[in-house]
Amino acid sequence: MKRKILRRLAVGVGIVLVFIVAFVAINLSDAPRPNGVFTPADLAPASLDKENGYFRMMAFSYPGDVDITGPEVVARIRRFSEPGVLMRDPAVFDSLIRAHRGATGSLSVQGDSRFLKDVIYHPERISAHKEQAAALIKQNPVLVERFKGLLDASRIEDFSLPAYSYPVADAVLVSVMARLFLVKNVLDVQAGDWDKGIKGILEQIALFRKLGAGSRQVVNRMLSYNQLRQSLRILAQLINQEGCPEDILHRTLNQLEALDEPSLGIRNLLIFDFLSALRGLDDIDHAKGDAFESVGVLSAGLWPDPSDWLNFLSRFGIFLHRNRTMQYYLDEIAAVLSLERRPPYLWRAGDGERPAVYPRKGWFWWLRNPVGKAYMSIGFANHRPLILQKFQIMALVDLVRIAARCRLRCREEALSDIQAELTRYAEIDPFSGKAYRYRNDKQVVYSLGVNGVDDGGDGGLNESRTPLDLVIRLSLQVK
């Protein structure tokens, strides 16, 4: 009896040993070098030239007596933005970051700017705040000059690396100054200087198109989307006024170019995600703490939580296949870019809501590269909302251009069928695949918006907080 038990025990131990050996053997070799959509130029800093307006963005809230385009500031930001500086010389990196963070947030808006949040959505109220706007401009000369410098920048290329978190204080200040300049431009129009006011609005649209096109940071992308949305809506309201000169309508059509996919796409955001993943893998390789959240053996009872097992395996380099894991990311990035190239009306249900490449499939997903698969499955963001926002901005640009073109046509003749007029235009609603729509009773031209449903030209949100139609008011002379 005793021999029988020992024999069974030996067989069990042998099976476990064979499994361990097989498990280790399967994980001894990594995949070949990954192939993907990014080139070495993509993964390097975009532009370290001091003419790059992004230096102004990074140091926008530096003290007022600091020249944010001076060699000392530019050299510091260049230095901690170099690829690999964190891993190569962490002490130098920490010193540079501390100096930078100590300077950011030193400047703030002087005076009461709260009215800007209200009037930016209600341009009809702007004239009542003329004196407040003038006072803000007078009280903040440094911020005004720095924002003018951003407007004059020939390019804004975000070279951020995951080692540094973008200071929100700078984005907030840029946002406040953008609203202030927008109010100033509207006041110029109300004073009769259409040329100056519309020129200023178009310059701001160009600025935030450049920022959106060249940004790796989500903060900058959201700032770009919000400011573009506000500027485009105000521009639409101004050109809809009866007193809008004909040359202003022509200028709007000439300078407000339709957006294409590369103009405001998320490729740069995906570069940042990819670099973040590389940094995370570096941290695992260098055993910088637990890679996965863990409840611990005692908290999980007698059997360890899966996170405990993964953290244990991550201590052994063979269970993290760097090339194979990077290929997961690159395949997923390719899937996201493919989704972005298709307008939303061509999407299927569920597209973009979850990773297209999900390596943790089946009961035995953990047999090969368990640490890499687990890391990838928790580390890839959902980019669907940002892609939808991009198409919303594209639709708004189309709607403003349509409004300008229709108002020019109505100066030639009264249109009998505006919807038929819209079908002759090249602009196609990305949310329906058809021409944009017009409601004469509501005097609006509109896109179906992210829900893909014709809500009759009603904007706003529905009960589930989903945006309804994307609407621009358009008053036209109809036969």
RODO-2510 file (C-alpha; in nm, 4 decimals, decimal comma):
residues 479
     n   res          X          Y          Z
     1     m     0,0000     0,0000     0,0000
     2     k     0,2799     0,2349     0,0962
     3     r     0,4682     0,1515    -0,2256
     4     k     0,1557     0,2214    -0,4289
     5     i     0,1136     0,5643    -0,2693
     6     l     0,4809     0,6471    -0,3219
     7     r     0,4594     0,5297    -0,6834
     8     r     0,1569     0,7544    -0,7487
     9     l     0,3269     1,0397    -0,5733
    10     a     0,6366     0,9926    -0,7883
    11     v     0,4207     0,9860    -1,1033
    12     g     0,2473     1,3085    -0,9934
    13     v     0,5785     1,4796    -0,9207
    14     g     0,7103     1,3591    -1,2560
    15     i     0,4094     1,5004    -1,4388
    16     v     0,4547     1,8354    -1,2612
    17     l     0,8249     1,8393    -1,3465
    18     v     0,7536     1,7545    -1,7105
    19     f     0,4951     2,0364    -1,7224
    20     i     0,7406     2,2841    -1,5676
    21     v     1,0134     2,1839    -1,8113
    22     a     0,7712     2,2114    -2,1051
    23     f     0,6409     2,5457    -1,9760
    24     v     0,9946     2,6806    -1,9524
    25     a     1,0954     2,5328    -2,2899
    26     i     0,7988     2,6923    -2,4674
    27     n     0,9045     3,0324    -2,3317
    28     l     1,2759     3,0067    -2,4039
    29     s     1,2538     3,1716    -2,7468
    30     d     1,1040     3,5078    -2,8363
    31     a     0,9503     3,6006    -3,1720
    32     p     1,1541     3,7750    -3,4464
    33     r     1,1903     4,1516    -3,4365
    34     p     0,8420     4,3072    -3,4616
    35     n     0,7181     4,4786    -3,7752
    36     g     0,4686     4,7608    -3,7599
    37     v     0,3519     5,0995    -3,8738
    38     f     0,6138     5,3113    -3,6956
    39     t     0,9531     5,4152    -3,8277
    40     p     1,2545     5,5237    -3,6175
    41     a     1,1649     5,8840    -3,7070
    42     d     0,8174     5,8351    -3,5550
    43     l     0,9628     5,7192    -3,2256
    44     a     1,2178     6,0011    -3,1976
    45     p     1,1343     6,3549    -3,0773
    46     a     0,9327     6,5255    -3,3491
    47     s     1,1269     6,8507    -3,3541
    48     l     1,3757     6,9949    -3,1068
    49     d     1,4186     7,3138    -3,3074
    50     k     1,3495     7,6184    -3,0908
    51     e     1,1107     7,7525    -3,3572
    52     n     0,8784     7,4645    -3,2701
    53     g     0,5853     7,6259    -3,0890
    54     y     0,5645     7,3306    -2,8526
    55     f     0,8438     7,4834    -2,6442
    56     r     0,6060     7,7715    -2,5757
    57     m     0,3376     7,5214    -2,4753
    58     m     0,5693     7,3402    -2,2344
    59     a     0,6784     7,6629    -2,0635
    60     f     0,3604     7,8709    -2,1006
    61     s     0,3185     7,9112    -1,7225
    62     y     0,6862     7,9862    -1,6469
    63     p     0,7486     8,3060    -1,4438
    64     g     0,6764     8,6242    -1,6350
    65     d     1,0375     8,7423    -1,6336
    66     v     1,1596     8,4264    -1,8098
    67     d     1,2128     8,4215    -2,1858
    68     i     1,0448     8,0905    -2,2670
    69     t     1,2149     8,0780    -2,6066
    70     g     1,5577     8,1483    -2,4559
    71     p     1,8449     7,8985    -2,4847
    72     e     1,8348     7,7922    -2,1181
    73     v     1,4656     7,6948    -2,1235
    74     v     1,4907     7,5295    -2,4653
    75     a     1,8023     7,3331    -2,3623
    76     r     1,6346     7,2041    -2,0461
    77     i     1,3231     7,0825    -2,2252
    78     r     1,5326     6,9323    -2,5028
    79     r     1,7476     6,7479    -2,2522
    80     f     1,4738     6,5688    -2,0577
    81     s     1,2880     6,4962    -2,3824
    82     e     1,5724     6,2942    -2,5311
    83     p     1,4824     5,9267    -2,5817
    84     g     1,6444     5,7044    -2,3213
    85     v     1,7609     5,9804    -2,0855
    86     l     1,5461     5,8459    -1,8015
    87     m     1,6910     5,4958    -1,8192
    88     r     2,0437     5,6135    -1,9031
    89     d     2,0849     5,8852    -1,6391
    90     p     1,7876     5,9000    -1,3985
    91     a     1,9609     6,1450    -1,1612
    92     v     2,0083     6,4011    -1,4406
    93     f     1,6537     6,3451    -1,5601
    94     d     1,5074     6,3962    -1,2113
    95     s     1,7076     6,7173    -1,1700
    96     l     1,5837     6,8553    -1,5012
    97     i     1,2238     6,7598    -1,4290
    98     r     1,2328     6,9172    -1,0819
    99     a     1,3621     7,2430    -1,2309
   100     h     1,0919     7,2371    -1,4973
   101     r     0,8074     7,1535    -1,2594
   102     g     0,9308     7,4183    -1,0177
   103     a     0,8920     7,6789    -1,2909
   104     t     0,5566     7,5669    -1,4361
   105     g     0,2487     7,7019    -1,2663
   106     s     0,4326     8,0173    -1,1577
   107     l     0,2144     8,2355    -1,3789
   108     s    -0,1622     8,2620    -1,3523
   109     v    -0,4362     8,4772    -1,5007
   110     q    -0,4750     8,8098    -1,3245
   111     g    -0,8288     8,9400    -1,2939
   112     d    -1,1703     8,7764    -1,3157
   113     s    -1,1891     8,5421    -1,6166
   114     r    -1,4979     8,3476    -1,5084
   115     f    -1,7221     8,5265    -1,7590
   116     l    -1,5276     8,3630    -2,0446
   117     k    -1,6782     8,0195    -1,9723
   118     d    -2,0286     8,1584    -2,0119
   119     v    -1,9992     8,3935    -2,3088
   120     i    -1,7981     8,1527    -2,5222
   121     y    -2,1145     7,9435    -2,5603
   122     h    -2,3406     8,2507    -2,5853
   123     p    -2,1737     8,5006    -2,8214
   124     e    -2,4755     8,7278    -2,7989
   125     r    -2,3666     8,8085    -2,4419
   126     i    -2,0108     8,9040    -2,5345
   127     s    -2,0846     9,2730    -2,5947
   128     a    -2,1892     9,3096    -2,2301
   129     h    -1,8367     9,2059    -2,1214
   130     k    -1,6347     9,4377    -2,3431
   131     e    -1,4756     9,6217    -2,0510
   132     q    -1,3923     9,2976    -1,8658
   133     a    -1,2204     9,1560    -2,1725
   134     a    -1,0178     9,4735    -2,2222
   135     a    -0,9176     9,4692    -1,8538
   136     l    -0,7991     9,1048    -1,8765
   137     i    -0,5845     9,1844    -2,1789
   138     k    -0,4311     9,4811    -1,9982
   139     q    -0,3688     9,2836    -1,6752
   140     n    -0,1978     8,9887    -1,8468
   141     p     0,0563     9,1302    -2,0940
   142     v     0,2970     8,8359    -2,0613
   143     l     0,0305     8,5730    -2,1293
   144     v    -0,1043     8,7797    -2,4190
   145     e     0,2410     8,7968    -2,5794
   146     r     0,3026     8,4258    -2,5227
   147     f    -0,0272     8,3364    -2,6876
   148     k     0,0553     8,5636    -2,9819
   149     g     0,3824     8,3726    -3,0095
   150     l     0,1860     8,0479    -3,0322
   151     l    -0,0329     8,1954    -3,3065
   152     d     0,2801     8,2910    -3,5015
   153     a     0,4498     7,9503    -3,4632
   154     s     0,4992     7,7863    -3,8018
   155     r     0,4479     7,4421    -3,6464
   156     i     0,3687     7,2804    -3,3137
   157     e     0,5150     6,9317    -3,2881
   158     d     0,4716     6,7501    -2,9589
   159     f     0,7830     6,5435    -2,8838
   160     s     0,6613     6,4218    -2,5430
   161     l     0,7944     6,0979    -2,4011
   162     p     0,6173     5,8863    -2,1367
   163     a     0,8850     5,9751    -1,8808
   164     y     0,7240     6,3136    -1,8288
   165     s     0,3647     6,4004    -1,7482
   166     y     0,2439     6,7167    -1,9224
   167     p     0,1621     6,9983    -1,6744
   168     v    -0,2109     7,0673    -1,6848
   169     a    -0,1459     7,4249    -1,5637
   170     d    -0,0027     7,5147    -1,9047
   171     a    -0,2976     7,3669    -2,0935
   172     v    -0,5425     7,5542    -1,8678
   173     l    -0,3655     7,8866    -1,9270
   174     v    -0,3578     7,8329    -2,3039
   175     s    -0,7288     7,7488    -2,2937
   176     v    -0,8131     8,0693    -2,0999
   177     m    -0,6096     8,2866    -2,3360
   178     a    -0,7710     8,1196    -2,6381
   179     r    -1,1151     8,2059    -2,5027
   180     l    -1,0071     8,5619    -2,4287
   181     f    -0,8721     8,6080    -2,7819
   182     l    -1,1907     8,4573    -2,9233
   183     v    -1,3990     8,7095    -2,7277
   184     k    -1,1703     8,9892    -2,8486
   185     n    -1,2187     8,8760    -3,2090
   186     v    -1,5972     8,8764    -3,1714
   187     l    -1,5822     9,2270    -3,0211
   188     d    -1,3795     9,3408    -3,3230
   189     v    -1,6533     9,2091    -3,5525
   190     q    -1,9240     9,3755    -3,3436
   191     a    -1,7311     9,7025    -3,3711
   192     g    -1,7453     9,6699    -3,7499
   193     d    -1,3904     9,5439    -3,8083
   194     w    -1,4879     9,2175    -3,9791
   195     d    -1,1495     9,1755    -4,1416
   196     k    -0,9561     9,1832    -3,8131
   197     g    -1,2042     8,9719    -3,6162
   198     i    -1,2462     8,6917    -3,8722
   199     k    -0,8715     8,6899    -3,9423
   200     g    -0,8096     8,6335    -3,5689
   201     i    -1,0611     8,3478    -3,5482
   202     l    -0,9159     8,1747    -3,8543
   203     e    -0,5666     8,2097    -3,7029
   204     q    -0,6870     8,0394    -3,3845
   205     i    -0,8438     7,7578    -3,5855
   206     a    -0,5125     7,7143    -3,7693
   207     l    -0,3241     7,7108    -3,4354
   208     f    -0,5339     7,4365    -3,2825
   209     r    -0,5348     7,2354    -3,6036
   210     k    -0,1543     7,2382    -3,5851
   211     l    -0,1633     7,1464    -3,2169
   212     g    -0,4087     6,8630    -3,2777
   213     a    -0,2179     6,7278    -3,5760
   214     g     0,1172     6,7298    -3,3972
   215     s     0,0233     6,6164    -3,0453
   216     r     0,1247     6,2980    -2,8691
   217     q    -0,0368     6,4032    -2,5407
   218     v    -0,4081     6,3390    -2,4843
   219     v    -0,4279     6,6647    -2,2853
   220     n    -0,3193     6,8633    -2,5905
   221     r    -0,5532     6,6691    -2,8173
   222     m    -0,8513     6,7440    -2,5925
   223     l    -0,7460     7,1097    -2,5714
   224     s    -0,7287     7,1197    -2,9503
   225     y    -1,0719     6,9602    -2,9970
   226     n    -1,2413     7,1891    -2,7445
   227     q    -1,0937     7,5082    -2,8876
   228     l    -1,1673     7,4051    -3,2451
   229     r    -1,5270     7,3285    -3,1534
   230     q    -1,5724     7,6686    -2,9864
   231     s    -1,3990     7,8647    -3,2641
   232     l    -1,5903     7,6901    -3,5433
   233     r    -1,9286     7,7453    -3,3783
   234     i    -1,8588     8,1153    -3,3237
   235     l    -1,7316     8,1534    -3,6805
   236     a    -2,0517     7,9901    -3,8053
   237     q    -2,2659     8,2324    -3,6044
   238     l    -2,0758     8,5353    -3,7336
   239     i    -2,0915     8,4451    -4,1031
   240     n    -2,4639     8,3735    -4,0586
   241     q    -2,5296     8,7387    -3,9765
   242     e    -2,6975     8,9492    -4,2440
   243     g    -2,4217     9,2085    -4,2277
   244     c    -2,1408     8,9633    -4,3032
   245     p    -1,9438     9,1019    -4,6009
   246     e    -1,9107     8,8869    -4,9103
   247     d    -1,5297     8,8912    -4,8984
   248     i    -1,5431     8,7394    -4,5476
   249     l    -1,7432     8,4452    -4,6830
   250     h    -1,4849     8,3978    -4,9594
   251     r    -1,2005     8,4185    -4,7059
   252     t    -1,3674     8,1549    -4,4893
   253     l    -1,3908     7,9172    -4,7838
   254     n    -1,0328     7,9854    -4,8929
   255     q    -0,8633     7,9618    -4,5518
   256     l    -1,0802     7,7050    -4,3730
   257     e    -0,9642     7,3920    -4,5513
   258     a    -1,1584     7,0692    -4,5135
   259     l    -0,9976     6,8272    -4,2673
   260     d    -0,8551     6,5015    -4,3915
   261     e    -0,7510     6,1979    -4,1865
   262     p    -0,3843     6,2945    -4,1274
   263     s    -0,4789     6,6501    -4,0237
   264     l    -0,6289     6,5531    -3,6916
   265     g    -0,5735     6,1780    -3,6716
   266     i    -0,4603     5,9869    -3,3643
   267     r    -0,1373     5,8413    -3,5053
   268     n     0,0742     6,0580    -3,2731
   269     l    -0,1315     5,9503    -2,9715
   270     l    -0,0633     5,5902    -3,0658
   271     i     0,3082     5,6674    -3,0835
   272     f     0,2858     5,7884    -2,7233
   273     d     0,0965     5,4718    -2,6222
   274     f     0,3590     5,2578    -2,7923
   275     l     0,6427     5,4416    -2,6160
   276     s     0,4541     5,4039    -2,2865
   277     a     0,4321     5,0305    -2,3453
   278     l     0,8062     5,0162    -2,4129
   279     r     0,8721     5,1975    -2,0892
   280     g     0,6439     4,9593    -1,9007
   281     l     0,8321     4,6618    -2,0403
   282     d     1,1582     4,8278    -1,9371
   283     d     1,0221     4,8624    -1,5849
   284     i     0,9324     4,4916    -1,5759
   285     d     1,2747     4,3996    -1,7119
   286     h     1,4382     4,6046    -1,4377
   287     a     1,2028     4,4601    -1,1717
   288     k     1,0662     4,7992    -1,0671
   289     g     0,7915     4,6756    -0,8340
   290     d     0,4939     4,4584    -0,9221
   291     a     0,3772     4,4909    -1,2790
   292     f     0,0216     4,3845    -1,1943
   293     e    -0,2107     4,4794    -0,9140
   294     s    -0,2115     4,2105    -0,6477
   295     v    -0,4283     4,1270    -0,3481
   296     g    -0,1620     3,9018    -0,2036
   297     v    -0,1728     3,5371    -0,0963
   298     l    -0,3322     3,6046     0,2429
   299     s    -0,6008     3,8353     0,1018
   300     a    -0,6878     3,5829    -0,1676
   301     g    -0,7166     3,2942     0,0750
   302     l    -0,5074     2,9801     0,0435
   303     w    -0,4840     3,0123    -0,3343
   304     p    -0,2920     3,3116    -0,4729
   305     d    -0,4641     3,5675    -0,6915
   306     p    -0,3715     3,5464    -1,0659
   307     s    -0,1904     3,8790    -1,0242
   308     d     0,0379     3,7165    -0,7679
   309     w     0,1300     3,4449    -1,0152
   310     l     0,1948     3,7003    -1,2896
   311     n     0,4087     3,9146    -1,0596
   312     f     0,6019     3,6011    -0,9640
   313     l     0,6551     3,5026    -1,3287
   314     s     0,7594     3,8581    -1,4202
   315     r     1,0678     3,8084    -1,2023
   316     f     1,1899     3,5622    -1,4640
   317     g     1,2736     3,7226    -1,7958
   318     i     1,1821     3,4199    -2,0068
   319     f     0,8089     3,4656    -1,9405
   320     l     0,8061     3,8121    -2,0965
   321     h     0,8725     3,8017    -2,4716
   322     r     0,9493     4,1607    -2,5616
   323     n     0,9304     4,1195    -2,9402
   324     r     0,6128     3,9158    -2,9260
   325     t     0,4470     4,1649    -2,6897
   326     m     0,5483     4,4595    -2,9053
   327     q     0,3968     4,2808    -3,2041
   328     y     0,0651     4,2591    -3,0141
   329     y     0,0753     4,6361    -2,9686
   330     l     0,1720     4,7074    -3,3286
   331     d    -0,1031     4,4788    -3,4599
   332     e    -0,3563     4,6542    -3,2370
   333     i    -0,2304     4,9956    -3,3485
   334     a    -0,2694     4,8891    -3,7119
   335     a    -0,6284     4,7845    -3,6347
   336     v    -0,7027     5,1214    -3,4701
   337     l    -0,5563     5,3147    -3,7637
   338     s    -0,7599     5,1014    -4,0015
   339     l    -1,0746     5,1880    -3,8033
   340     e    -0,9878     5,5569    -3,8137
   341     r    -0,9543     5,5517    -4,1909
   342     r    -1,3159     5,4393    -4,2207
   343     p    -1,5889     5,6979    -4,1503
   344     p    -1,8233     5,5979    -3,8654
   345     y    -2,1148     5,5143    -4,0955
   346     l    -1,9087     5,2166    -4,2185
   347     w    -1,8347     5,0873    -3,8678
   348     r    -1,9916     4,7694    -3,7420
   349     a    -2,1466     4,7370    -3,3966
   350     g    -1,8738     4,7201    -3,1338
   351     d    -1,5926     4,8429    -3,3601
   352     g    -1,3239     5,0120    -3,1546
   353     e    -1,4887     4,9468    -2,8189
   354     r    -1,2390     4,6741    -2,7267
   355     p    -0,8978     4,5676    -2,8560
   356     a    -0,9150     4,3920    -3,1921
   357     v    -0,6023     4,1968    -3,0956
   358     y    -0,6641     4,0307    -2,7592
   359     p    -0,3948     3,7745    -2,6735
   360     r    -0,5630     3,6331    -2,3609
   361     k    -0,7926     3,3900    -2,5431
   362     g    -0,8873     3,0390    -2,4406
   363     w    -0,7979     2,8370    -2,1323
   364     f    -0,4316     2,8041    -2,2136
   365     w    -0,3419     3,1603    -2,3163
   366     w    -0,0824     3,1699    -2,0365
   367     l     0,1346     2,8891    -2,1759
   368     r     0,3458     3,1201    -2,3922
   369     n     0,4484     3,4767    -2,3002
   370     p     0,2047     3,4987    -2,0059
   371     v     0,3484     3,8219    -1,8642
   372     g     0,3486     3,9973    -2,2019
   373     k    -0,0085     3,8913    -2,2843
   374     a    -0,1376     4,0025    -1,9463
   375     y     0,0458     4,3348    -1,9712
   376     m    -0,0875     4,4077    -2,3193
   377     s    -0,4461     4,3212    -2,2266
   378     i    -0,4561     4,5847    -1,9500
   379     g    -0,2361     4,8464    -2,1152
   380     f    -0,4137     4,9417    -2,4396
   381     a    -0,6546     5,2346    -2,4269
   382     n    -0,9929     5,2646    -2,5956
   383     h    -0,9415     5,5197    -2,8742
   384     r    -1,2956     5,5114    -3,0132
   385     p    -1,4081     5,8347    -2,8335
   386     l    -1,1109     6,0298    -2,9705
   387     i    -1,1706     5,9002    -3,3228
   388     l    -1,5361     6,0039    -3,2999
   389     q    -1,4341     6,3501    -3,1768
   390     k    -1,2054     6,3851    -3,4762
   391     f    -1,4944     6,3091    -3,7121
   392     q    -1,7114     6,5602    -3,5238
   393     i    -1,4525     6,8324    -3,5888
   394     m    -1,4321     6,7258    -3,9532
   395     a    -1,8117     6,7567    -3,9782
   396     l    -1,8114     7,1006    -3,8106
   397     v    -1,5527     7,2273    -4,0597
   398     d    -1,7680     7,0935    -4,3445
   399     l    -2,0804     7,2592    -4,2009
   400     v    -1,9105     7,6000    -4,1691
   401     r    -1,7836     7,5750    -4,5274
   402     i    -2,1322     7,4742    -4,6456
   403     a    -2,2856     7,7683    -4,4589
   404     a    -2,0439     8,0118    -4,6254
   405     r    -2,1053     7,8610    -4,9694
   406     c    -2,4842     7,8636    -4,9292
   407     r    -2,4857     8,2267    -4,8180
   408     l    -2,2804     8,3209    -5,1228
   409     r    -2,5228     8,1313    -5,3492
   410     c    -2,8206     8,3059    -5,1924
   411     r    -2,6647     8,6418    -5,2805
   412     e    -2,6881     8,5367    -5,6424
   413     e    -3,0400     8,3916    -5,6242
   414     a    -3,2998     8,2694    -5,3773
   415     l    -3,2714     7,8901    -5,3484
   416     s    -3,5892     7,6862    -5,3838
   417     d    -3,4462     7,3535    -5,2608
   418     i    -3,1550     7,3855    -5,0227
   419     q    -3,1312     7,0099    -4,9611
   420     a    -3,0842     6,9545    -5,3335
   421     e    -2,8141     7,2221    -5,3226
   422     l    -2,6319     7,0310    -5,0462
   423     t    -2,6313     6,7092    -5,2491
   424     r    -2,4269     6,8860    -5,5172
   425     y    -2,1478     6,9689    -5,2739
   426     a    -1,8445     6,7467    -5,2262
   427     e    -1,8834     6,7371    -4,8460
   428     i    -2,0281     6,4090    -4,7174
   429     d    -2,1496     6,3526    -4,3615
   430     p    -1,9067     6,0984    -4,2068
   431     f    -2,1870     5,9760    -3,9797
   432     s    -2,4350     5,8951    -4,2592
   433     g    -2,2346     5,8609    -4,5811
   434     k    -2,4772     6,1035    -4,7462
   435     a    -2,5070     6,4777    -4,7942
   436     y    -2,5478     6,6958    -4,4873
   437     r    -2,9084     6,7876    -4,4104
   438     y    -3,1055     7,1114    -4,3876
   439     r    -3,4220     7,1934    -4,1930
   440     n    -3,5893     7,5063    -4,3249
   441     d    -3,8333     7,5260    -4,0330
   442     k    -3,5422     7,5352    -3,7866
   443     q    -3,3005     7,7174    -4,0170
   444     v    -3,0181     7,4697    -3,9462
   445     v    -2,7751     7,2577    -4,1468
   446     y    -2,6609     6,9490    -3,9619
   447     s    -2,4797     6,6153    -3,9395
   448     l    -2,6367     6,3056    -3,7862
   449     g    -2,3630     6,3002    -3,5219
   450     v    -2,2154     6,0074    -3,3326
   451     n    -2,5462     5,8249    -3,2791
   452     g    -2,5984     5,8011    -3,6579
   453     v    -2,9677     5,8890    -3,6188
   454     d    -3,1520     6,1834    -3,7730
   455     d    -3,2850     6,3697    -3,4694
   456     g    -3,4477     6,6347    -3,6855
   457     g    -3,1759     6,8937    -3,6416
   458     d    -3,1885     6,8874    -3,2624
   459     g    -2,8495     6,9350    -3,0989
   460     g    -2,7488     6,8647    -2,7402
   461     l    -2,7630     6,5308    -2,5611
   462     n    -3,0271     6,2619    -2,5255
   463     e    -3,1317     6,0952    -2,1982
   464     s    -2,8295     5,8638    -2,2032
   465     r    -2,5956     6,1641    -2,2568
   466     t    -2,5243     6,0616    -2,6164
   467     p    -2,4773     6,3624    -2,8498
   468     l    -2,7639     6,4213    -3,0919
   469     d    -2,7268     6,5978    -3,4276
   470     l    -2,4304     6,8271    -3,4907
   471     v    -2,6024     7,1561    -3,5758
   472     i    -2,5040     7,4888    -3,7332
   473     r    -2,7640     7,7643    -3,7694
   474     l    -2,8070     7,8801    -4,1295
   475     s    -3,0636     8,1483    -4,2163
   476     l    -3,1225     8,1615    -4,5915
   477     q    -3,3555     8,3319    -4,8342
   478     v    -3,5821     8,0616    -4,9749
   479     k    -3,8202     8,0962    -5,2735
***
